């Protein structure tokens, strides 16, 4: 029996992931012409166009979409077979790590994570993927390596590790009238608020806590991300709740904003990283998980109050 050319599977995986001959060629260190010839061989072997022209780009055919998960799994298993079970040569490793996280996490931890990767694994690529509206099984299908979230995945087989716990603080412009007197729940609820929600949801735990006190706030603006919301504060009297680590971004960007302790009780938030068990023994993936956890630990320690702060 004639064995298939594994290089065609690797190339097919790259083509389906990139959706571009040029992008796949760059990933595999080939010329676009060589990758185009490889695509022709793949089409002949499978009996399907695989990628077809749509405007200026390429889109996968129905058969290519059906093969995507199977091809990815075969390529991953083949890579693991020839890889040491315990070691990885980071200096020569060429791999893209896809991490799903919101802009708060990327803004606070992304730079430190990239800096570590640039020093230890300089040929690797870090790709952040925005959070979706629900569980799209991206971990199970291998479209992302890690998911960072305060919501635990619903898939029972997924591995989960706690990263750190945090709580929300209030954020306003430096000379906000809120600071003219004691910050009580009543005064806090009396100002207009800005809410961060990808799905346009205005209400949440803050409203529940205020309602328990017989109070209600007005959410005047809903922003799709933490940083978009923060940039709206200097020119308004809006109040924005943010995880306390977001104050690092405020300082780095030099924004004229001031934080305060929220005058209402809110639950602590636990951020986790999740991954599919197919990557559990993968040394490169384990290195990325450990590196991300270490970056979080270092930043968490840096945000803790010192004895001089008391």
Secondary structure, DSSP 4 states (H G I P E B T S, - for coil): -PPP-HHHHHHHHHHHHHSSHHHHHHHTT--HHHHHHHHHHHHHHHTS--EEEETTEEEE-HHHHHHHHHHHHHHHHHHHHTS-SS---TTT---EEEEE--HHHHHHHHHHHHHHHHHH-TT-EEEEE---SS---HHHHTS-SEEEESS--S-TT-EEEEEEEE-EEEEEETT-GGGGS---HHHHHHSEEEEE-TT----SHHHHHHHHTT---EEEEEESSHHHHHTTTTTS--EEEEEGGGHHHHHHHT--EEEE--SS----EEEEEEE-GGGTT-HHHHHHHHHHHHHHHHHHHHTSPPGGG-
